[in-house]
Amino acid sequence: MLTPCGFGRGLASLRRMTNDETPPGGTDPAVARARLVREKERVEALIAEVRAELDAERDAGTAELAHVDQHPADDASDTFEREKDLSILESLERELAEIEAAIRRIEDGTYGIDEQTGEPIAPERLEAMPTARTNVPHPPGRPEQEER
């Protein structure tokens, strides 16, 4: 994502890479792709599980006897659980979108390059967060870590 203050800064320095070429910073695209594909499969399975649970809850809710009153607290608990599940589903879908975007960056040859500055993303950051689009800025007044 480009911020208004960083729009276009350094983007001209982005270079295209083949899928075999190691980007600046040393992240191997094949290794990153394999890791992202595994994570994508895991998240897709979780999404399917949450959707199945939501469908089962919906089906169970419509099958209840209409003439039997439920206590308002029971309704509130059901609503809370459904909202929680929907929130989890939304979060998983965002995570899946980020994973798919990272895979596209590998295919495009821009994986591992900061989208705001055009500089390489630190390999440690990509190891910790393979979907990273940017480097972590250093807070003002805090010295940057020495280069390794």
SELO-410456 format. One line per 10 residues: number of its first residue (from 1); their letters; for each residue x negated, y negated, z negated of N, C-alpha, C. Coordinates in steps of 0.05 Angstrom, whole numbers, always signed. Example, Ala and Ser with C-alpha at 12.3 -4.5 7.8 and 13.67 -1.06 7.14 Angstrom:
<rs>
1	as	-264:+114:-156:-246:+90:-156:-264:+66:-156; -257:+45:-142:-273:+21:-143:-258:-1:-157
</rs>
This chain:
<rs>
1	mltpcgfgrg	-17:+23:+0:+0:+0:+0:-18:-25:+0; -11:-44:+16:-27:-68:+18:-13:-90:+1; -28:-103:-15:-17:-125:-31:-21:-150:-16; -4:-171:-21:-7:-196:-6:-35:-208:-8; -47:-206:-32:-73:-218:-35:-95:-202:-21; -90:-176:-17:-111:-159:-5:-104:-151:+24; -84:-164:+36:-75:-156:+62:-97:-158:+83; -103:-136:+95:-123:-136:+116:-152:-138:+108; -158:-143:+83:-185:-147:+75:-200:-120:+77; -220:-120:+94:-236:-96:+97:-225:-74:+115
11	laslrrmtnd	-201:-78:+125:-189:-57:+141:-203:-53:+168; -216:-74:+177:-230:-72:+203:-253:-52:+200; -262:-48:+175:-285:-31:+171:-277:-1:+170; -251:+4:+171:-242:+32:+171:-253:+46:+196; -264:+69:+193:-273:+83:+217:-258:+109:+219; -254:+118:+243:-240:+143:+248:-260:+166:+244; -251:+188:+232:-268:+211:+228:-254:+235:+240; -269:+254:+249:-257:+280:+257:-251:+295:+231; -235:+315:+233:-228:+330:+209:-251:+345:+196; -273:+349:+211:-296:+362:+200:-316:+343:+187
21	etppggtdpa	-314:+318:+193:-333:+298:+184:-328:+291:+155; -349:+290:+139:-345:+283:+111:-344:+252:+109; -323:+242:+97:-320:+213:+95:-341:+201:+76; -344:+174:+77:-362:+161:+58:-353:+169:+30; -372:+173:+12:-365:+181:-15:-367:+211:-19; -368:+227:+3:-375:+255:+1:-351:+274:-3; -327:+266:+1:-304:+284:-2:-301:+301:+23; -302:+327:+21:-299:+345:+44:-269:+347:+51; -262:+338:+75:-233:+339:+83:-221:+367:+82; -236:+387:+89:-225:+415:+89:-218:+423:+60
31	vararlvrek	-235:+417:+42:-230:+423:+14:-207:+407:+3; -206:+381:+10:-184:+364:+1:-158:+374:+13; -158:+381:+39:-134:+391:+52:-123:+416:+38; -141:+435:+33:-133:+460:+20:-121:+455:-7; -133:+437:-22:-122:+430:-49:-95:+417:-47; -92:+398:-28:-67:+384:-24:-45:+403:-14; -52:+422:+3:-32:+441:+13:-22:+459:-10; -41:+468:-27:-32:+483:-51:-14:+467:-69; -21:+442:-73:-5:+425:-91:+22:+420:-78; +23:+416:-52:+48:+412:-37:+66:+436:-41
41	ervealiaev	+55:+460:-38:+71:+484:-42:+82:+486:-70; +66:+479:-89:+75:+480:-117:+97:+460:-122; +95:+436:-112:+115:+415:-116:+141:+423:-101; +138:+433:-77:+162:+442:-62:+177:+464:-77; +163:+482:-90:+175:+503:-106:+190:+491:-130; +178:+472:-143:+191:+459:-166:+216:+444:-157; +214:+430:-134:+238:+416:-123:+260:+436:-118; +254:+458:-106:+274:+478:-100:+287:+488:-126; +270:+492:-146:+280:+502:-172:+299:+482:-185; +291:+456:-185:+308:+436:-197:+334:+433:-182
51	raeldaerda	+333:+434:-155:+357:+432:-139:+376:+455:-144; +365:+479:-147:+381:+503:-152:+394:+500:-180; +380:+489:-199:+391:+486:-226:+413:+465:-225; +409:+443:-210:+430:+422:-208:+455:+434:-194; +450:+450:-173:+473:+462:-159:+488:+481:-178; +473:+496:-193:+486:+515:-212:+502:+500:-233; +491:+478:-243:+505:+463:-263:+531:+450:-251; +529:+441:-227:+552:+429:-213:+573:+450:-209; +565:+474:-200:+584:+495:-195:+597:+505:-221; +582:+506:-242:+592:+514:-268:+612:+493:-279
61	gtaelahvdq	+606:+468:-273:+623:+446:-282:+650:+446:-268; +651:+453:-243:+676:+454:-228:+692:+479:-235; +679:+499:-246:+692:+524:-252:+705:+524:-280; +699:+503:-296:+710:+502:-323:+740:+499:-321; +753:+508:-342:+782:+506:-344:+790:+477:-349; +807:+466:-332:+814:+438:-333:+831:+432:-358; +846:+452:-368:+864:+447:-390:+849:+448:-417; +824:+456:-418:+809:+457:-443:+794:+431:-445; +800:+416:-466:+786:+390:-470:+759:+395:-481; +740:+379:-472:+713:+380:-483:+709:+356:-500
71	hpaddasdtf	+694:+359:-521:+688:+337:-539:+671:+316:-523; +676:+291:-528:+660:+270:-514:+630:+273:-517; +621:+283:-540:+592:+287:-544:+582:+308:-525; +598:+329:-520:+590:+350:-501:+587:+338:-473; +606:+322:-465:+605:+308:-439:+580:+291:-437; +574:+277:-459:+551:+259:-459:+525:+276:-457; +524:+298:-470:+500:+316:-469:+497:+326:-440; +519:+335:-428:+517:+345:-401:+508:+323:-381; +519:+299:-385:+511:+277:-368:+481:+270:-372; +472:+270:-397:+444:+264:-402:+426:+285:-389
81	erekdlsile	+433:+310:-391:+416:+332:-379:+416:+329:-349; +439:+323:-337:+440:+320:-308:+423:+296:-299; +425:+274:-313:+409:+250:-306:+379:+256:-309; +372:+271:-330:+344:+278:-334:+335:+295:-311; +350:+315:-303:+343:+332:-280:+340:+316:-254; +359:+297:-250:+358:+280:-226:+333:+263:-226; +325:+253:-250:+301:+237:-252:+276:+254:-246; +276:+278:-256:+253:+296:-251:+252:+302:-221; +275:+307:-208:+275:+312:-180:+265:+288:-164; +273:+265:-171:+264:+240:-158:+233:+237:-160
91	slerelaeie	+223:+243:-184:+194:+241:-189:+179:+261:-172; +190:+286:-171:+177:+307:-154:+177:+299:-125; +200:+288:-116:+202:+280:-88:+182:+258:-81; +177:+239:-100:+157:+218:-96:+129:+230:-94; +124:+249:-112:+98:+263:-113:+94:+278:-86; +114:+291:-76:+112:+305:-51:+106:+286:-28; +119:+263:-28:+114:+243:-7:+85:+233:-8; +74:+230:-32:+46:+221:-35:+27:+243:-25; +33:+268:-30:+17:+290:-21:+17:+291:+10; +41:+289:+21:+44:+289:+50:+29:+266:+63
101	aairriedgt	+30:+243:+50:+16:+219:+61:-15:+224:+60; -24:+237:+38:-53:+243:+36:-62:+262:+58; -45:+282:+64:-51:+301:+85:-52:+287:+112; -33:+268:+116:-34:+252:+141:-59:+235:+143; -68:+224:+120:-93:+209:+120:-117:+227:+128; -117:+252:+119:-138:+270:+127:-137:+274:+157; -113:+279:+168:-109:+283:+196:-117:+258:+212; -112:+234:+201:-118:+209:+215:-147:+201:+212; -161:+214:+193:-189:+208:+189:-193:+184:+170; -173:+177:+154:-176:+155:+136:-175:+163:+106
111	ygideqtgep	-175:+189:+101:-174:+199:+74:-200:+191:+60; -197:+182:+35:-220:+175:+19:-230:+146:+24; -214:+130:+38:-220:+102:+43:-199:+85:+31; -207:+66:+14:-189:+48:+0:-172:+33:+20; -146:+34:+18:-128:+21:+36:-129:-10:+34; -139:-20:+12:-139:-49:+8:-166:-61:+17; -188:-47:+11:-214:-59:+15:-229:-46:+39; -221:-22:+46:-236:-8:+67:-261:+6:+57; -266:+5:+31:-289:+17:+19:-283:+46:+13; -304:+63:+11:-299:+91:+3:-288:+93:-26
121	iaperleamp	-269:+111:-30:-258:+116:-56:-278:+135:-70; -283:+130:-95:-302:+146:-111:-294:+175:-110; -313:+193:-105:-306:+222:-104:-294:+232:-130; -303:+220:-153:-292:+228:-179:-262:+221:-180; -254:+199:-168:-226:+191:-168:-210:+210:-151; -220:+217:-128:-206:+235:-110:-205:+263:-122; -224:+271:-138:-224:+297:-151:-202:+296:-172; -199:+274:-187:-179:+272:-208:-151:+267:-197; -150:+252:-174:-124:+245:-162:-127:+246:-132; -123:+270:-120:-128:+273:-91:-110:+256:-73
131	tartnvphpp	-89:+245:-84:-71:+229:-68:-78:+199:-70; -100:+192:-83:-108:+164:-88:-110:+149:-61; -99:+125:-61:-100:+108:-37:-121:+86:-41; -128:+80:-67:-146:+58:-73:-165:+66:-95; -186:+51:-98:-203:+54:-121:-190:+41:-145; -199:+47:-169:-189:+34:-193:-205:+9:-197; -192:-14:-198:-208:-39:-202:-218:-40:-231; -241:-53:-234:-252:-56:-261:-239:-81:-274; -229:-78:-299:-217:-101:-312:-237:-124:-315; -227:-149:-314:-245:-172:-317:-259:-171:-344
141	grpeqeer	-284:-178:-344:-300:-179:-369:-311:-152:-377; -306:-131:-361:-316:-105:-368:-336:-97:-347; -361:-91:-356:-382:-84:-336:-375:-59:-321; -382:-59:-295:-378:-35:-278:-397:-14:-286; -389:+11:-283:-407:+33:-289:-429:+34:-269; -453:+43:-278:-476:+45:-260:-470:+65:-239; -482:+60:-215:-479:+80:-193:-496:+104:-200; -487:+128:-192:-501:+152:-198:-520:+159:-175
</rs>
